[in-house]
Amino acid sequence: MLEVNNVEKSFGGLKAVNDCSIKVEEGSITGLIGPNGAGKTTLFNVITGFFKPDKGQISFHGERIEGLAPDKIFHKKIFRTFQITREFEQMTVLENLMIIPASQSGEKIWNTWFRPGIVRKQEKALKEKSLDVLEFVELIKLKDDYAETLSGGQKKLLELAKSMMAEPKIVLLDEPGAGVNPTLMKKLISNIRKLREEKNMTFFLIEHDMDLVMNLCDPVIVMSEGKKLAEGKPAAIQQDKRVLEAYLGGQYREFDTQS
């Protein structure tokens, strides 16, 4: 579905992504892990058009997308979230969802004058869909709350809800588990699985929470020094000596000693 071939991206003398090649299969929940500074978020930014690659190719369903602007990539049905959530704080939870779908009739001022019926009809449909999505992610009771009042975990669920409104083919999640308490983490994991199974959505996610990665993702890709170091099933990645060395010990060596 998504292919990254020999991509490079430098910032001055720092090569953040270095001859990186990866593939994400349709229908998978693919994890991307690696030490801090491995180039994971930079790779996401290159894939989604926030940075233009210095070299290499990126294809989505066989179509070249490297160098396209972020809005063009969004229209290809590629949705991404960020480490720090980017909700519209002064809008309600419901309004945050209703604003997501592209090409709404109400965006054109003359439609509000000359075609108000069409605008109202579309807004009604969007509201109904938004309410259904909020039911799915269990945020329906907060629909009228301002987004700024949500907890960190609730904002992560809102990000997932926003991705559903975009009806993407693939969602790139940048640390979806960061700042999420165990209860909301279970909801997040459950929702991702249900979206893959019921909506055939593909997920590609960066995460440092190894419990989340090992319980949710298959395959797991490891980046180190800007390139792919290893790829495989979670159990194999836990035992890969190259991966343990790249992490310089820490919690990841603990997996090895506990096995």
PLY file of the C-alpha trace (Angstrom):
ply
format ascii 1.0
element vertex 259
property float x
property float y
property float z
element edge 258
property int vertex1
property int vertex2
end_header
0.00 0.00 0.00
2.72 2.45 1.06
6.29 2.14 -0.21
9.26 4.24 0.84
12.30 3.62 -1.33
15.80 4.94 -0.54
14.49 8.14 1.00
16.90 10.67 2.49
16.29 13.92 4.37
18.99 16.15 5.86
18.94 19.28 7.97
22.28 21.00 7.51
24.90 18.41 8.38
22.41 16.09 10.09
21.01 13.26 7.97
17.76 12.51 9.79
16.55 9.91 7.27
19.32 7.96 5.59
18.59 5.75 2.57
15.44 4.42 4.24
13.24 1.82 2.56
10.08 0.37 4.12
6.71 -1.04 3.08
3.33 -0.94 4.81
0.91 -3.64 3.75
-2.78 -2.86 3.28
-4.90 -3.89 6.25
-1.97 -4.07 8.65
-1.24 -2.32 11.91
2.45 -1.67 11.38
4.55 -0.38 14.26
7.59 1.87 13.86
9.96 1.96 16.82
13.50 3.11 17.44
15.67 5.16 19.79
15.12 8.90 20.15
16.61 10.63 17.12
16.23 7.59 14.88
14.30 9.63 12.29
10.81 8.24 12.84
8.85 11.49 13.00
10.95 13.01 10.22
10.01 10.03 8.05
6.32 10.65 8.83
6.76 14.31 7.93
8.34 13.37 4.60
5.60 10.84 3.79
2.85 13.37 4.54
4.41 16.27 2.66
5.57 18.47 5.55
9.15 17.95 4.36
10.30 17.32 0.82
12.76 14.42 0.57
16.27 15.15 -0.67
16.31 11.81 -2.44
14.18 8.73 -2.98
10.63 7.79 -3.88
7.39 7.37 -1.96
4.45 5.55 -3.53
0.88 5.09 -2.30
-1.13 2.44 -4.13
1.49 2.64 -6.89
1.20 6.43 -7.30
4.21 8.63 -6.60
3.48 11.15 -3.83
6.88 12.43 -2.70
7.05 16.19 -2.78
3.28 16.74 -2.84
1.87 19.38 -0.49
0.21 18.11 2.73
-3.29 19.01 1.52
-2.76 17.05 -1.69
-1.61 14.03 0.30
-4.63 14.38 2.61
-6.87 14.17 -0.46
-5.16 10.87 -1.34
-6.83 9.53 1.83
-3.68 9.62 3.97
-4.33 10.99 7.48
-1.76 11.62 10.19
-1.73 12.64 13.82
1.02 14.34 15.81
2.89 13.71 19.05
1.19 16.81 20.45
-2.50 16.79 19.55
-3.75 19.58 17.30
-7.39 20.05 18.15
-9.30 23.31 17.68
-9.34 24.25 21.35
-12.10 26.89 21.20
-14.47 24.61 19.31
-16.57 21.83 20.78
-15.69 18.18 20.39
-18.53 17.82 17.89
-17.42 20.86 15.88
-13.87 19.47 15.74
-15.22 16.49 13.83
-17.64 18.35 11.59
-14.87 20.58 10.22
-12.73 17.67 8.97
-14.40 16.48 5.71
-13.06 18.33 2.67
-15.01 20.23 0.00
-18.03 21.13 2.12
-20.72 23.20 0.39
-20.74 25.78 3.17
-17.09 26.63 2.51
-18.21 28.67 -0.51
-19.94 31.87 0.56
-22.29 31.97 -2.42
-23.71 28.58 -1.50
-24.89 30.00 1.82
-26.74 32.69 -0.16
-28.05 30.82 -3.17
-28.08 27.15 -2.08
-28.82 27.21 1.66
-30.88 24.02 1.46
-27.91 22.04 0.18
-25.67 23.50 2.89
-28.16 22.63 5.65
-28.64 19.10 4.30
-24.90 18.45 4.22
-24.40 19.89 7.71
-27.16 17.65 9.05
-25.52 14.59 7.49
-22.11 15.60 8.88
-23.55 16.09 12.34
-25.19 12.66 12.29
-21.96 11.05 11.13
-19.96 12.93 13.77
-22.30 11.75 16.51
-21.94 8.16 15.29
-18.15 8.50 15.39
-18.23 9.95 18.90
-20.36 7.00 20.00
-17.74 4.67 18.48
-14.83 6.23 20.41
-16.97 6.71 23.53
-16.72 10.50 23.63
-20.40 11.16 22.98
-21.00 12.54 26.48
-18.37 15.21 25.81
-19.74 16.32 22.43
-20.60 19.83 23.62
-17.45 20.36 25.69
-14.70 22.58 24.36
-11.77 20.53 23.09
-9.33 22.38 25.34
-11.05 20.86 28.41
-10.31 17.26 27.42
-7.64 15.19 29.11
-4.59 14.08 27.17
-6.05 10.63 26.60
-9.39 12.02 25.50
-7.61 14.26 23.00
-5.91 11.16 21.56
-9.33 9.56 21.12
-10.54 12.77 19.48
-7.63 12.55 17.04
-8.70 9.01 16.16
-12.28 10.23 15.72
-11.08 12.98 13.38
-9.28 10.38 11.28
-12.56 8.47 10.93
-14.30 11.59 9.64
-11.68 11.85 6.89
-12.43 8.24 5.79
-8.73 7.57 5.11
-7.18 4.51 3.60
-4.20 4.74 5.95
-3.66 6.55 9.25
-0.21 7.53 10.46
-0.26 7.81 14.25
2.65 9.57 15.98
2.85 8.24 19.55
-0.88 7.64 20.11
-0.20 6.21 23.56
1.76 9.20 24.92
0.10 10.65 28.01
-2.79 8.17 27.89
-3.87 6.47 31.12
-4.33 2.66 31.14
-8.14 2.81 30.86
-8.12 5.10 27.83
-5.20 3.14 26.38
-7.40 0.03 26.30
-10.11 2.01 24.51
-7.57 3.36 22.02
-6.20 -0.09 21.23
-9.70 -1.54 20.93
-10.80 1.23 18.57
-7.77 0.82 16.32
-8.41 -2.91 16.05
-12.11 -2.39 15.31
-11.35 0.18 12.61
-8.93 -2.23 10.95
-11.43 -5.08 11.10
-14.69 -3.22 10.37
-13.50 -0.34 8.14
-10.45 -2.02 6.58
-8.30 0.92 7.68
-4.53 0.52 7.64
-2.43 1.91 10.49
1.23 2.89 10.62
2.23 4.08 14.05
5.24 5.40 15.93
5.24 4.40 19.57
7.61 4.16 22.55
5.20 2.16 24.71
6.43 -1.35 24.05
3.39 -2.99 25.64
1.16 -1.19 23.13
3.44 -2.07 20.21
3.84 -5.72 21.12
0.11 -6.20 21.76
-1.18 -4.27 18.76
1.32 -4.21 15.90
2.32 -6.83 13.36
4.77 -6.31 11.80
7.12 -4.08 13.77
9.75 -2.02 11.94
12.80 -0.73 13.80
14.63 2.43 12.72
18.10 3.43 13.85
20.29 6.24 12.56
17.75 7.18 9.90
17.25 3.79 8.26
15.47 0.51 8.77
17.39 -1.74 11.10
15.01 -4.68 11.41
11.48 -5.84 10.66
9.43 -8.76 11.86
6.85 -10.09 14.24
6.85 -8.59 17.74
8.31 -11.70 19.39
11.20 -11.80 16.94
11.93 -8.09 17.32
12.12 -8.47 21.11
14.92 -11.00 20.69
16.84 -9.28 17.88
20.34 -8.45 19.17
20.72 -5.57 16.71
17.59 -3.97 18.15
18.73 -4.45 21.75
22.10 -2.89 20.94
20.48 0.06 19.13
18.48 0.89 22.25
21.60 0.76 24.44
19.91 -1.31 27.10
17.06 0.18 29.12
13.59 -1.33 29.14
14.21 -3.16 25.88
17.03 -5.26 27.33
14.61 -6.16 30.10
12.41 -7.91 27.54
15.36 -10.10 26.61
16.20 -11.05 30.19
12.58 -11.75 31.10
11.97 -14.03 28.13
0 1
1 2
2 3
3 4
4 5
5 6
6 7
7 8
8 9
9 10
10 11
11 12
12 13
13 14
14 15
15 16
16 17
17 18
18 19
19 20
20 21
21 22
22 23
23 24
24 25
25 26
26 27
27 28
28 29
29 30
30 31
31 32
32 33
33 34
34 35
35 36
36 37
37 38
38 39
39 40
40 41
41 42
42 43
43 44
44 45
45 46
46 47
47 48
48 49
49 50
50 51
51 52
52 53
53 54
54 55
55 56
56 57
57 58
58 59
59 60
60 61
61 62
62 63
63 64
64 65
65 66
66 67
67 68
68 69
69 70
70 71
71 72
72 73
73 74
74 75
75 76
76 77
77 78
78 79
79 80
80 81
81 82
82 83
83 84
84 85
85 86
86 87
87 88
88 89
89 90
90 91
91 92
92 93
93 94
94 95
95 96
96 97
97 98
98 99
99 100
100 101
101 102
102 103
103 104
104 105
105 106
106 107
107 108
108 109
109 110
110 111
111 112
112 113
113 114
114 115
115 116
116 117
117 118
118 119
119 120
120 121
121 122
122 123
123 124
124 125
125 126
126 127
127 128
128 129
129 130
130 131
131 132
132 133
133 134
134 135
135 136
136 137
137 138
138 139
139 140
140 141
141 142
142 143
143 144
144 145
145 146
146 147
147 148
148 149
149 150
150 151
151 152
152 153
153 154
154 155
155 156
156 157
157 158
158 159
159 160
160 161
161 162
162 163
163 164
164 165
165 166
166 167
167 168
168 169
169 170
170 171
171 172
172 173
173 174
174 175
175 176
176 177
177 178
178 179
179 180
180 181
181 182
182 183
183 184
184 185
185 186
186 187
187 188
188 189
189 190
190 191
191 192
192 193
193 194
194 195
195 196
196 197
197 198
198 199
199 200
200 201
201 202
202 203
203 204
204 205
205 206
206 207
207 208
208 209
209 210
210 211
211 212
212 213
213 214
214 215
215 216
216 217
217 218
218 219
219 220
220 221
221 222
222 223
223 224
224 225
225 226
226 227
227 228
228 229
229 230
230 231
231 232
232 233
233 234
234 235
235 236
236 237
237 238
238 239
239 240
240 241
241 242
242 243
243 244
244 245
245 246
246 247
247 248
248 249
249 250
250 251
251 252
252 253
253 254
254 255
255 256
256 257
257 258
